[in-house]
Amino acid sequence: MRTQAAIIGAGPAGLLLSHLLHLQGIESIVIESRSREDIESTIRAGVLEQGTMDILNDTGVGERMRELGALHHGIELAFGGRRHRIDLTDLTGKAITVYPQHEVIKDLVAARLAAQGQILFEVSDVAIDGIDGTAPSVTFTHGGERGRIDADFVIGCDGFHGVSRKTLPEASRTEFQRTYPFGWFGILVESAPSSEELIYAQHERGFALISTRTPEVQRLYFQCDPTDHVDNWSDDRIWAELHARVETNDGWRVNEGRIFQKGIIGMRSFVCTTMRHGRLFLAGDASHIVPPTGAKGMNLAVSDVKFLAEGLDSFYKQGSTGLLDGYSERALKRIWRAEYFSWWMTRMLHTFAEATPFEREMQRAELENVVGSRALAQALAENYVGAF
């Protein structure tokens, strides 16, 4: 097979890039290790920044997001028995939408298939060759047979464990990582929403997050030991912990219901600052991971592929390599800012076992400053909605 852009990975980054390139008249082929059913049914949270919402709407794939997503104009910070609203729209003129990642994937898959786009699911043994020249290729196994895609460019959107980043020469690859000493215990619950907006709660027992998935389903998280196991947590124990962490002095309580999914996720910050080598480019989780506290993961993937699509469009229509050559620098400026914001939110809201009494008082003072100062609240809001 021959194409202009070979894209590895059918997550939000790979699918959106293929969609953007199609709208610009640039050919692509997407390959994915999982089945279509798997990528469309793996439940992932999703908070979409204003810019992500705008891209989906402007490119014709935002209809279901507008219909099913929950548009939020604020978030709440809860601590000391009180809740404090951060008015995102008042502070920035922008908003966010809660719309799960797998729903975005459904929308993008449907758009690519409707346009006769090529997506090969359930491929294995992927290898990338020739990235130092002008004719890179991707080989793989599909349906028991070896296949090959010859392309002008290869875009790695295959996540942290994919082959793309590992293909970069080790001597030229620079990586930064921090692993946090806690994880998030997440549950899906059949019940009415406990709050119209997301609640980020700081408590001496640990962080908690109250969010919604649909009018009938809540998505709730609380800080836990990342080495713990879900079998150690009965439903009664989960509810007792959530009530202890999020209840406020005015009598507000989280709504209980049937818990139908439990899981524990670890938390880390990771950046590979080598996002391009020759004709191979990295985007999304293949290059960076943020802790979920800042709600930046999918939004960073979207901004990466927006930059790449602009660069490839300039290359094919104007013969210019300027935007492609500057891709890493441009993307990393956005990535590091999001990494900082996610780290800052994580540090401000989570309980660190090794923290001294002085550090814990500083943490509480920082929260008081954020909710008490319009300037600090605006800084949080600008980062949360991506207003920069």
C-alpha positions as YAML, in Angstrom:
chain: A
units: angstrom
residues:
- id: 1
  name: MET
  ca: [0.00, 0.00, 0.00]
- id: 2
  name: ARG
  ca: [1.10, 3.56, -0.67]
- id: 3
  name: THR
  ca: [-0.10, 6.66, 1.16]
- id: 4
  name: GLN
  ca: [1.12, 10.07, 2.23]
- id: 5
  name: ALA
  ca: [0.81, 9.59, 6.01]
- id: 6
  name: ALA
  ca: [0.95, 6.21, 7.75]
- id: 7
  name: ILE
  ca: [-0.66, 6.62, 11.17]
- id: 8
  name: ILE
  ca: [-0.05, 4.04, 13.90]
- id: 9
  name: GLY
  ca: [-2.81, 3.98, 16.50]
- id: 10
  name: ALA
  ca: [-6.58, 4.55, 16.28]
- id: 11
  name: GLY
  ca: [-7.03, 6.51, 19.47]
- id: 12
  name: PRO
  ca: [-8.21, 10.12, 19.50]
- id: 13
  name: ALA
  ca: [-4.85, 11.38, 18.19]
- id: 14
  name: GLY
  ca: [-4.53, 9.03, 15.23]
- id: 15
  name: LEU
  ca: [-8.17, 9.18, 14.18]
- id: 16
  name: LEU
  ca: [-8.44, 12.95, 14.46]
- id: 17
  name: LEU
  ca: [-5.20, 13.43, 12.52]
- id: 18
  name: SER
  ca: [-6.50, 11.18, 9.74]
- id: 19
  name: HIS
  ca: [-9.76, 13.15, 9.71]
- id: 20
  name: LEU
  ca: [-7.99, 16.52, 9.58]
- id: 21
  name: LEU
  ca: [-5.70, 15.35, 6.79]
- id: 22
  name: HIS
  ca: [-8.68, 14.04, 4.81]
- id: 23
  name: LEU
  ca: [-10.31, 17.47, 5.00]
- id: 24
  name: GLN
  ca: [-7.07, 18.94, 3.59]
- id: 25
  name: GLY
  ca: [-6.94, 16.41, 0.74]
- id: 26
  name: ILE
  ca: [-4.03, 14.45, 2.23]
- id: 27
  name: GLU
  ca: [-4.19, 10.65, 2.15]
- id: 28
  name: SER
  ca: [-3.58, 8.49, 5.21]
- id: 29
  name: ILE
  ca: [-3.90, 4.93, 6.42]
- id: 30
  name: VAL
  ca: [-4.48, 4.13, 10.10]
- id: 31
  name: ILE
  ca: [-3.46, 0.84, 11.68]
- id: 32
  name: GLU
  ca: [-4.56, -0.29, 15.15]
- id: 33
  name: SER
  ca: [-3.68, -3.31, 17.30]
- id: 34
  name: ARG
  ca: [-7.14, -3.60, 18.87]
- id: 35
  name: SER
  ca: [-10.53, -4.30, 17.29]
- id: 36
  name: ARG
  ca: [-13.05, -1.61, 16.50]
- id: 37
  name: GLU
  ca: [-15.27, -2.99, 19.26]
- id: 38
  name: ASP
  ca: [-12.44, -2.72, 21.77]
- id: 39
  name: ILE
  ca: [-11.54, 0.90, 21.04]
- id: 40
  name: GLU
  ca: [-15.18, 1.97, 21.03]
- id: 41
  name: SER
  ca: [-16.10, 0.18, 24.27]
- id: 42
  name: THR
  ca: [-13.05, 0.81, 26.49]
- id: 43
  name: ILE
  ca: [-14.48, 3.31, 28.96]
- id: 44
  name: ARG
  ca: [-12.33, 6.40, 29.42]
- id: 45
  name: ALA
  ca: [-13.19, 9.70, 31.04]
- id: 46
  name: GLY
  ca: [-13.12, 12.84, 28.98]
- id: 47
  name: VAL
  ca: [-13.06, 16.55, 29.79]
- id: 48
  name: LEU
  ca: [-12.83, 18.54, 26.57]
- id: 49
  name: GLU
  ca: [-11.29, 21.99, 26.56]
- id: 50
  name: GLN
  ca: [-12.90, 24.79, 24.60]
- id: 51
  name: GLY
  ca: [-10.32, 24.40, 21.83]
- id: 52
  name: THR
  ca: [-11.01, 20.67, 21.51]
- id: 53
  name: MET
  ca: [-14.74, 21.32, 21.37]
- id: 54
  name: ASP
  ca: [-14.17, 23.91, 18.65]
- id: 55
  name: ILE
  ca: [-12.05, 21.54, 16.52]
- id: 56
  name: LEU
  ca: [-14.64, 18.76, 16.71]
- id: 57
  name: ASN
  ca: [-17.44, 21.17, 15.84]
- id: 58
  name: ASP
  ca: [-15.54, 22.91, 13.04]
- id: 59
  name: THR
  ca: [-14.61, 19.60, 11.38]
- id: 60
  name: GLY
  ca: [-18.11, 18.16, 11.43]
- id: 61
  name: VAL
  ca: [-17.77, 15.52, 14.15]
- id: 62
  name: GLY
  ca: [-19.26, 17.41, 17.10]
- id: 63
  name: GLU
  ca: [-22.96, 16.60, 16.71]
- id: 64
  name: ARG
  ca: [-23.08, 13.76, 19.27]
- id: 65
  name: MET
  ca: [-20.82, 15.73, 21.61]
- id: 66
  name: ARG
  ca: [-23.32, 18.59, 21.58]
- id: 67
  name: GLU
  ca: [-26.22, 16.19, 22.05]
- id: 68
  name: LEU
  ca: [-24.80, 13.83, 24.68]
- id: 69
  name: GLY
  ca: [-21.99, 15.79, 26.31]
- id: 70
  name: ALA
  ca: [-22.47, 17.92, 29.42]
- id: 71
  name: LEU
  ca: [-21.42, 21.54, 28.89]
- id: 72
  name: HIS
  ca: [-19.97, 22.92, 32.13]
- id: 73
  name: HIS
  ca: [-19.32, 26.56, 32.89]
- id: 74
  name: GLY
  ca: [-17.58, 25.96, 36.22]
- id: 75
  name: ILE
  ca: [-15.97, 23.50, 38.61]
- id: 76
  name: GLU
  ca: [-15.94, 23.34, 42.40]
- id: 77
  name: LEU
  ca: [-13.09, 22.99, 44.87]
- id: 78
  name: ALA
  ca: [-14.14, 21.38, 48.17]
- id: 79
  name: PHE
  ca: [-12.10, 21.53, 51.36]
- id: 80
  name: GLY
  ca: [-12.64, 22.27, 55.04]
- id: 81
  name: GLY
  ca: [-16.30, 21.22, 54.83]
- id: 82
  name: ARG
  ca: [-17.15, 23.84, 52.18]
- id: 83
  name: ARG
  ca: [-17.44, 23.98, 48.39]
- id: 84
  name: HIS
  ca: [-16.13, 26.89, 46.35]
- id: 85
  name: ARG
  ca: [-17.15, 27.45, 42.74]
- id: 86
  name: ILE
  ca: [-14.64, 28.48, 40.07]
- id: 87
  name: ASP
  ca: [-16.70, 30.17, 37.35]
- id: 88
  name: LEU
  ca: [-14.80, 29.17, 34.23]
- id: 89
  name: THR
  ca: [-16.93, 31.13, 31.79]
- id: 90
  name: ASP
  ca: [-16.97, 34.32, 33.84]
- id: 91
  name: LEU
  ca: [-13.20, 34.17, 34.28]
- id: 92
  name: THR
  ca: [-12.26, 33.17, 30.72]
- id: 93
  name: GLY
  ca: [-15.28, 33.44, 28.43]
- id: 94
  name: LYS
  ca: [-14.91, 29.71, 27.71]
- id: 95
  name: ALA
  ca: [-16.29, 26.39, 28.97]
- id: 96
  name: ILE
  ca: [-15.60, 22.66, 28.99]
- id: 97
  name: THR
  ca: [-17.65, 19.62, 27.99]
- id: 98
  name: VAL
  ca: [-17.67, 16.30, 29.83]
- id: 99
  name: TYR
  ca: [-17.77, 13.76, 26.98]
- id: 100
  name: PRO
  ca: [-16.02, 10.39, 27.31]
- id: 101
  name: GLN
  ca: [-13.01, 9.57, 25.15]
- id: 102
  name: HIS
  ca: [-14.56, 6.41, 23.73]
- id: 103
  name: GLU
  ca: [-17.48, 8.45, 22.46]
- id: 104
  name: VAL
  ca: [-15.07, 10.77, 20.65]
- id: 105
  name: ILE
  ca: [-13.49, 7.66, 19.13]
- id: 106
  name: LYS
  ca: [-16.89, 6.43, 17.92]
- id: 107
  name: ASP
  ca: [-17.52, 9.76, 16.23]
- id: 108
  name: LEU
  ca: [-14.13, 9.79, 14.51]
- id: 109
  name: VAL
  ca: [-14.29, 6.16, 13.36]
- id: 110
  name: ALA
  ca: [-17.72, 6.79, 11.84]
- id: 111
  name: ALA
  ca: [-16.46, 9.91, 10.06]
- id: 112
  name: ARG
  ca: [-13.42, 8.15, 8.62]
- id: 113
  name: LEU
  ca: [-15.38, 5.12, 7.42]
- id: 114
  name: ALA
  ca: [-18.08, 7.35, 5.91]
- id: 115
  name: ALA
  ca: [-15.33, 9.03, 3.87]
- id: 116
  name: GLN
  ca: [-13.93, 5.63, 2.79]
- id: 117
  name: GLY
  ca: [-10.90, 6.17, 5.00]
- id: 118
  name: GLN
  ca: [-8.66, 3.18, 5.55]
- id: 119
  name: ILE
  ca: [-8.43, 1.82, 9.09]
- id: 120
  name: LEU
  ca: [-6.89, -1.60, 9.62]
- id: 121
  name: PHE
  ca: [-7.87, -3.09, 12.98]
- id: 122
  name: GLU
  ca: [-6.23, -5.98, 14.85]
- id: 123
  name: VAL
  ca: [-2.75, -5.64, 13.38]
- id: 124
  name: SER
  ca: [0.33, -6.98, 15.16]
- id: 125
  name: ASP
  ca: [4.14, -7.18, 14.84]
- id: 126
  name: VAL
  ca: [4.40, -3.56, 13.74]
- id: 127
  name: ALA
  ca: [7.82, -2.28, 12.65]
- id: 128
  name: ILE
  ca: [8.93, 1.09, 11.27]
- id: 129
  name: ASP
  ca: [11.79, 1.46, 8.81]
- id: 130
  name: GLY
  ca: [13.49, 4.14, 6.76]
- id: 131
  name: ILE
  ca: [12.71, 7.14, 8.96]
- id: 132
  name: ASP
  ca: [16.06, 8.77, 8.17]
- id: 133
  name: GLY
  ca: [15.23, 8.94, 4.47]
- id: 134
  name: THR
  ca: [12.30, 10.30, 2.46]
- id: 135
  name: ALA
  ca: [10.48, 6.97, 2.04]
- id: 136
  name: PRO
  ca: [9.69, 5.44, 5.45]
- id: 137
  name: SER
  ca: [7.58, 2.31, 5.70]
- id: 138
  name: VAL
  ca: [5.50, 0.43, 8.23]
- id: 139
  name: THR
  ca: [5.26, -3.35, 8.18]
- id: 140
  name: PHE
  ca: [2.76, -5.40, 10.17]
- id: 141
  name: THR
  ca: [0.72, -8.59, 10.33]
- id: 142
  name: HIS
  ca: [-2.97, -8.40, 9.50]
- id: 143
  name: GLY
  ca: [-5.29, -11.34, 9.02]
- id: 144
  name: GLY
  ca: [-2.36, -13.74, 9.26]
- id: 145
  name: GLU
  ca: [-0.44, -12.07, 6.42]
- id: 146
  name: ARG
  ca: [2.38, -9.55, 6.38]
- id: 147
  name: GLY
  ca: [1.52, -6.12, 5.05]
- id: 148
  name: ARG
  ca: [3.51, -2.99, 4.25]
- id: 149
  name: ILE
  ca: [2.66, 0.67, 3.93]
- id: 150
  name: ASP
  ca: [5.05, 2.94, 2.05]
- id: 151
  name: ALA
  ca: [4.53, 6.57, 3.03]
- id: 152
  name: ASP
  ca: [6.01, 10.04, 3.00]
- id: 153
  name: PHE
  ca: [5.64, 10.32, 6.78]
- id: 154
  name: VAL
  ca: [4.93, 8.01, 9.71]
- id: 155
  name: ILE
  ca: [2.98, 9.37, 12.68]
- id: 156
  name: GLY
  ca: [3.17, 7.42, 15.94]
- id: 157
  name: CYS
  ca: [-0.08, 7.78, 17.89]
- id: 158
  name: ASP
  ca: [0.23, 4.35, 19.52]
- id: 159
  name: GLY
  ca: [0.54, 5.31, 23.17]
- id: 160
  name: PHE
  ca: [3.22, 4.87, 25.80]
- id: 161
  name: HIS
  ca: [3.75, 1.16, 25.13]
- id: 162
  name: GLY
  ca: [3.66, 1.40, 21.34]
- id: 163
  name: VAL
  ca: [6.47, 0.79, 18.89]
- id: 164
  name: SER
  ca: [6.81, 4.36, 17.62]
- id: 165
  name: ARG
  ca: [8.72, 5.98, 20.48]
- id: 166
  name: LYS
  ca: [10.93, 2.90, 20.80]
- id: 167
  name: THR
  ca: [11.88, 3.32, 17.13]
- id: 168
  name: LEU
  ca: [13.53, 6.65, 17.86]
- id: 169
  name: PRO
  ca: [17.32, 6.24, 18.20]
- id: 170
  name: GLU
  ca: [17.96, 5.73, 21.90]
- id: 171
  name: ALA
  ca: [20.94, 8.08, 21.86]
- id: 172
  name: SER
  ca: [18.76, 10.95, 20.66]
- id: 173
  name: ARG
  ca: [15.72, 10.22, 22.84]
- id: 174
  name: THR
  ca: [15.28, 12.41, 25.92]
- id: 175
  name: GLU
  ca: [12.64, 11.43, 28.45]
- id: 176
  name: PHE
  ca: [11.41, 12.87, 31.75]
- id: 177
  name: GLN
  ca: [9.22, 11.00, 34.21]
- id: 178
  name: ARG
  ca: [7.73, 11.28, 37.66]
- id: 179
  name: THR
  ca: [5.67, 8.56, 39.34]
- id: 180
  name: TYR
  ca: [3.30, 9.65, 42.09]
- id: 181
  name: PRO
  ca: [2.97, 7.67, 45.35]
- id: 182
  name: PHE
  ca: [-0.78, 7.26, 44.95]
- id: 183
  name: GLY
  ca: [-3.40, 6.24, 42.42]
- id: 184
  name: TRP
  ca: [-7.09, 6.82, 41.76]
- id: 185
  name: PHE
  ca: [-9.77, 4.29, 42.65]
- id: 186
  name: GLY
  ca: [-12.51, 4.86, 40.06]
- id: 187
  name: ILE
  ca: [-16.09, 3.64, 40.06]
- id: 188
  name: LEU
  ca: [-19.09, 3.92, 37.74]
- id: 189
  name: VAL
  ca: [-22.39, 4.23, 39.58]
- id: 190
  name: GLU
  ca: [-26.02, 3.98, 38.50]
- id: 191
  name: SER
  ca: [-27.57, 7.05, 40.11]
- id: 192
  name: ALA
  ca: [-28.59, 10.60, 39.46]
- id: 193
  name: PRO
  ca: [-25.70, 13.09, 39.42]
- id: 194
  name: SER
  ca: [-24.58, 14.38, 42.81]
- id: 195
  name: SER
  ca: [-23.58, 17.73, 41.33]
- id: 196
  name: GLU
  ca: [-24.17, 19.67, 38.14]
- id: 197
  name: GLU
  ca: [-20.43, 20.35, 37.89]
- id: 198
  name: LEU
  ca: [-17.21, 18.52, 38.74]
- id: 199
  name: ILE
  ca: [-16.13, 18.66, 42.38]
- id: 200
  name: TYR
  ca: [-12.43, 18.39, 43.23]
- id: 201
  name: ALA
  ca: [-12.21, 17.60, 46.95]
- id: 202
  name: GLN
  ca: [-9.14, 17.89, 49.19]
- id: 203
  name: HIS
  ca: [-9.29, 16.03, 52.50]
- id: 204
  name: GLU
  ca: [-6.77, 14.75, 55.05]
- id: 205
  name: ARG
  ca: [-7.84, 11.20, 54.11]
- id: 206
  name: GLY
  ca: [-7.05, 11.91, 50.46]
- id: 207
  name: PHE
  ca: [-8.38, 13.47, 47.27]
- id: 208
  name: ALA
  ca: [-11.79, 12.71, 45.72]
- id: 209
  name: LEU
  ca: [-13.46, 13.71, 42.45]
- id: 210
  name: ILE
  ca: [-17.19, 13.80, 41.76]
- id: 211
  name: SER
  ca: [-18.17, 13.84, 38.09]
- id: 212
  name: THR
  ca: [-20.98, 12.70, 35.83]
- id: 213
  name: ARG
  ca: [-21.05, 10.43, 32.81]
- id: 214
  name: THR
  ca: [-24.73, 10.64, 31.85]
- id: 215
  name: PRO
  ca: [-27.92, 11.75, 33.62]
- id: 216
  name: GLU
  ca: [-28.12, 8.19, 34.98]
- id: 217
  name: VAL
  ca: [-24.42, 7.42, 35.63]
- id: 218
  name: GLN
  ca: [-21.84, 9.03, 37.91]
- id: 219
  name: ARG
  ca: [-18.07, 8.68, 37.60]
- id: 220
  name: LEU
  ca: [-16.38, 8.95, 41.02]
- id: 221
  name: TYR
  ca: [-12.74, 8.70, 42.08]
- id: 222
  name: PHE
  ca: [-10.81, 8.77, 45.31]
- id: 223
  name: GLN
  ca: [-7.09, 8.71, 46.09]
- id: 224
  name: CYS
  ca: [-5.74, 5.28, 47.00]
- id: 225
  name: ASP
  ca: [-2.62, 3.16, 47.25]
- id: 226
  name: PRO
  ca: [-1.70, 2.30, 43.63]
- id: 227
  name: THR
  ca: [-0.73, -1.24, 44.73]
- id: 228
  name: ASP
  ca: [-4.14, -1.88, 46.31]
- id: 229
  name: HIS
  ca: [-6.69, -4.22, 44.74]
- id: 230
  name: VAL
  ca: [-10.35, -3.58, 44.02]
- id: 231
  name: ASP
  ca: [-11.31, -6.80, 45.81]
- id: 232
  name: ASN
  ca: [-10.23, -5.15, 49.07]
- id: 233
  name: TRP
  ca: [-12.97, -2.56, 48.68]
- id: 234
  name: SER
  ca: [-16.56, -3.55, 49.34]
- id: 235
  name: ASP
  ca: [-19.31, -1.22, 48.19]
- id: 236
  name: ASP
  ca: [-20.00, -0.20, 51.79]
- id: 237
  name: ARG
  ca: [-16.33, 0.66, 52.34]
- id: 238
  name: ILE
  ca: [-16.22, 2.71, 49.14]
- id: 239
  name: TRP
  ca: [-19.27, 4.76, 50.08]
- id: 240
  name: ALA
  ca: [-18.00, 5.33, 53.61]
- id: 241
  name: GLU
  ca: [-14.72, 6.65, 52.22]
- id: 242
  name: LEU
  ca: [-16.37, 8.93, 49.68]
- id: 243
  name: HIS
  ca: [-18.80, 10.34, 52.22]
- id: 244
  name: ALA
  ca: [-15.95, 11.07, 54.63]
- id: 245
  name: ARG
  ca: [-13.98, 12.94, 51.98]
- id: 246
  name: VAL
  ca: [-16.62, 14.99, 50.18]
- id: 247
  name: GLU
  ca: [-19.49, 15.74, 52.58]
- id: 248
  name: THR
  ca: [-19.86, 19.41, 53.44]
- id: 249
  name: ASN
  ca: [-21.07, 21.29, 56.51]
- id: 250
  name: ASP
  ca: [-24.36, 22.26, 54.83]
- id: 251
  name: GLY
  ca: [-25.49, 18.60, 54.74]
- id: 252
  name: TRP
  ca: [-24.70, 17.87, 51.10]
- id: 253
  name: ARG
  ca: [-23.93, 14.22, 50.37]
- id: 254
  name: VAL
  ca: [-22.89, 12.25, 47.32]
- id: 255
  name: ASN
  ca: [-25.69, 10.15, 45.81]
- id: 256
  name: GLU
  ca: [-25.28, 6.41, 46.23]
- id: 257
  name: GLY
  ca: [-26.27, 3.77, 43.69]
- id: 258
  name: ARG
  ca: [-25.30, 0.43, 42.18]
- id: 259
  name: ILE
  ca: [-21.56, 0.30, 41.50]
- id: 260
  name: PHE
  ca: [-21.04, -1.54, 38.22]
- id: 261
  name: GLN
  ca: [-17.37, -0.88, 37.52]
- id: 262
  name: LYS
  ca: [-14.29, -0.56, 39.74]
- id: 263
  name: GLY
  ca: [-10.67, 0.04, 38.81]
- id: 264
  name: ILE
  ca: [-7.39, 1.52, 40.04]
- id: 265
  name: ILE
  ca: [-5.15, 3.69, 37.87]
- id: 266
  name: GLY
  ca: [-1.61, 4.77, 38.65]
- id: 267
  name: MET
  ca: [-0.49, 8.36, 38.24]
- id: 268
  name: ARG
  ca: [2.61, 9.71, 36.58]
- id: 269
  name: SER
  ca: [3.98, 12.55, 34.54]
- id: 270
  name: PHE
  ca: [5.99, 11.66, 31.43]
- id: 271
  name: VAL
  ca: [7.43, 13.65, 28.53]
- id: 272
  name: CYS
  ca: [9.58, 12.48, 25.64]
- id: 273
  name: THR
  ca: [11.02, 15.72, 24.30]
- id: 274
  name: THR
  ca: [12.18, 13.98, 21.12]
- id: 275
  name: MET
  ca: [8.89, 14.17, 19.22]
- id: 276
  name: ARG
  ca: [10.40, 13.91, 15.77]
- id: 277
  name: HIS
  ca: [13.26, 12.05, 14.11]
- id: 278
  name: GLY
  ca: [13.50, 12.25, 10.34]
- id: 279
  name: ARG
  ca: [10.13, 11.30, 8.85]
- id: 280
  name: LEU
  ca: [8.75, 9.86, 12.12]
- id: 281
  name: PHE
  ca: [6.63, 12.09, 14.38]
- id: 282
  name: LEU
  ca: [5.10, 11.30, 17.78]
- id: 283
  name: ALA
  ca: [1.74, 12.56, 19.05]
- id: 284
  name: GLY
  ca: [-0.47, 11.98, 22.08]
- id: 285
  name: ASP
  ca: [0.43, 9.43, 24.74]
- id: 286
  name: ALA
  ca: [3.30, 8.15, 22.62]
- id: 287
  name: SER
  ca: [5.11, 11.30, 23.69]
- id: 288
  name: HIS
  ca: [3.54, 12.48, 26.94]
- id: 289
  name: ILE
  ca: [1.34, 11.45, 29.85]
- id: 290
  name: VAL
  ca: [-0.20, 13.70, 32.50]
- id: 291
  name: PRO
  ca: [-1.87, 12.82, 35.79]
- id: 292
  name: PRO
  ca: [-5.65, 13.06, 35.28]
- id: 293
  name: THR
  ca: [-6.11, 15.81, 37.87]
- id: 294
  name: GLY
  ca: [-5.70, 18.55, 35.27]
- id: 295
  name: ALA
  ca: [-7.94, 16.87, 32.64]
- id: 296
  name: LYS
  ca: [-5.36, 17.42, 29.91]
- id: 297
  name: GLY
  ca: [-4.59, 14.02, 28.33]
- id: 298
  name: MET
  ca: [-6.93, 13.95, 25.33]
- id: 299
  name: ASN
  ca: [-6.69, 17.70, 24.88]
- id: 300
  name: LEU
  ca: [-2.92, 17.50, 24.47]
- id: 301
  name: ALA
  ca: [-3.35, 14.78, 21.85]
- id: 302
  name: VAL
  ca: [-5.75, 17.04, 19.96]
- id: 303
  name: SER
  ca: [-3.36, 19.99, 19.99]
- id: 304
  name: ASP
  ca: [-0.47, 17.75, 18.84]
- id: 305
  name: VAL
  ca: [-2.32, 16.54, 15.76]
- id: 306
  name: LYS
  ca: [-3.65, 20.01, 15.01]
- id: 307
  name: PHE
  ca: [-0.04, 21.21, 14.79]
- id: 308
  name: LEU
  ca: [0.93, 18.19, 12.69]
- id: 309
  name: ALA
  ca: [-1.98, 18.63, 10.30]
- id: 310
  name: GLU
  ca: [-1.00, 22.26, 9.78]
- id: 311
  name: GLY
  ca: [2.60, 21.22, 9.13]
- id: 312
  name: LEU
  ca: [1.67, 18.52, 6.63]
- id: 313
  name: ASP
  ca: [-0.74, 20.84, 4.86]
- id: 314
  name: SER
  ca: [2.01, 23.43, 4.50]
- id: 315
  name: PHE
  ca: [4.41, 20.77, 3.22]
- id: 316
  name: TYR
  ca: [2.09, 19.45, 0.51]
- id: 317
  name: LYS
  ca: [0.53, 22.74, -0.59]
- id: 318
  name: GLN
  ca: [3.48, 25.11, -0.28]
- id: 319
  name: GLY
  ca: [6.48, 22.80, -0.25]
- id: 320
  name: SER
  ca: [7.50, 24.27, 3.10]
- id: 321
  name: THR
  ca: [9.01, 22.23, 5.95]
- id: 322
  name: GLY
  ca: [9.01, 25.10, 8.44]
- id: 323
  name: LEU
  ca: [6.00, 23.99, 10.49]
- id: 324
  name: LEU
  ca: [7.12, 20.36, 10.51]
- id: 325
  name: ASP
  ca: [10.63, 21.36, 11.56]
- id: 326
  name: GLY
  ca: [9.17, 23.43, 14.39]
- id: 327
  name: TYR
  ca: [6.62, 20.83, 15.47]
- id: 328
  name: SER
  ca: [8.44, 19.59, 18.57]
- id: 329
  name: GLU
  ca: [9.18, 23.05, 19.89]
- id: 330
  name: ARG
  ca: [5.63, 24.24, 19.31]
- id: 331
  name: ALA
  ca: [4.01, 21.15, 20.80]
- id: 332
  name: LEU
  ca: [6.34, 20.97, 23.81]
- id: 333
  name: LYS
  ca: [5.55, 24.52, 24.83]
- id: 334
  name: ARG
  ca: [1.91, 23.46, 25.21]
- id: 335
  name: ILE
  ca: [2.82, 20.09, 26.73]
- id: 336
  name: TRP
  ca: [5.04, 21.48, 29.48]
- id: 337
  name: ARG
  ca: [2.43, 24.04, 30.44]
- id: 338
  name: ALA
  ca: [-0.16, 21.27, 30.74]
- id: 339
  name: GLU
  ca: [2.30, 19.10, 32.67]
- id: 340
  name: TYR
  ca: [2.86, 21.98, 35.08]
- id: 341
  name: PHE
  ca: [-0.87, 22.58, 35.57]
- id: 342
  name: SER
  ca: [-1.57, 18.87, 36.13]
- id: 343
  name: TRP
  ca: [1.32, 18.63, 38.61]
- id: 344
  name: TRP
  ca: [0.12, 21.78, 40.40]
- id: 345
  name: MET
  ca: [-3.47, 20.53, 40.72]
- id: 346
  name: THR
  ca: [-2.21, 17.14, 41.89]
- id: 347
  name: ARG
  ca: [0.07, 18.65, 44.52]
- id: 348
  name: MET
  ca: [-2.59, 21.07, 45.77]
- id: 349
  name: LEU
  ca: [-5.40, 18.52, 46.10]
- id: 350
  name: HIS
  ca: [-3.80, 15.19, 47.10]
- id: 351
  name: THR
  ca: [-2.57, 14.01, 50.47]
- id: 352
  name: PHE
  ca: [1.12, 13.15, 50.50]
- id: 353
  name: ALA
  ca: [2.03, 10.73, 53.28]
- id: 354
  name: GLU
  ca: [5.50, 12.21, 53.63]
- id: 355
  name: ALA
  ca: [4.25, 15.81, 53.93]
- id: 356
  name: THR
  ca: [5.18, 17.62, 57.14]
- id: 357
  name: PRO
  ca: [2.54, 19.47, 59.20]
- id: 358
  name: PHE
  ca: [3.98, 22.73, 57.84]
- id: 359
  name: GLU
  ca: [3.57, 21.54, 54.24]
- id: 360
  name: ARG
  ca: [-0.01, 20.50, 54.89]
- id: 361
  name: GLU
  ca: [-0.84, 23.93, 56.25]
- id: 362
  name: MET
  ca: [0.76, 25.46, 53.15]
- id: 363
  name: GLN
  ca: [-1.43, 23.24, 50.99]
- id: 364
  name: ARG
  ca: [-4.57, 24.45, 52.74]
- id: 365
  name: ALA
  ca: [-3.39, 28.06, 52.51]
- id: 366
  name: GLU
  ca: [-2.86, 27.66, 48.77]
- id: 367
  name: LEU
  ca: [-6.42, 26.44, 48.33]
- id: 368
  name: GLU
  ca: [-7.72, 29.38, 50.36]
- id: 369
  name: ASN
  ca: [-5.71, 31.74, 48.18]
- id: 370
  name: VAL
  ca: [-7.04, 30.23, 44.94]
- id: 371
  name: VAL
  ca: [-10.71, 30.50, 45.95]
- id: 372
  name: GLY
  ca: [-10.18, 33.90, 47.59]
- id: 373
  name: SER
  ca: [-8.32, 35.65, 44.78]
- id: 374
  name: ARG
  ca: [-9.91, 36.37, 41.40]
- id: 375
  name: ALA
  ca: [-6.46, 36.53, 39.83]
- id: 376
  name: LEU
  ca: [-5.47, 33.07, 41.10]
- id: 377
  name: ALA
  ca: [-8.88, 31.61, 40.27]
- id: 378
  name: GLN
  ca: [-8.55, 33.05, 36.77]
- id: 379
  name: ALA
  ca: [-5.13, 31.44, 36.33]
- id: 380
  name: LEU
  ca: [-6.63, 28.06, 37.28]
- id: 381
  name: ALA
  ca: [-9.60, 28.62, 34.96]
- id: 382
  name: GLU
  ca: [-7.42, 29.65, 32.01]
- id: 383
  name: ASN
  ca: [-5.35, 26.51, 32.32]
- id: 384
  name: TYR
  ca: [-8.39, 24.28, 32.85]
- id: 385
  name: VAL
  ca: [-10.26, 25.46, 29.73]
- id: 386
  name: GLY
  ca: [-7.08, 25.85, 27.67]
- id: 387
  name: ALA
  ca: [-7.55, 29.60, 27.22]
- id: 388
  name: PHE
  ca: [-4.04, 30.41, 26.02]
...
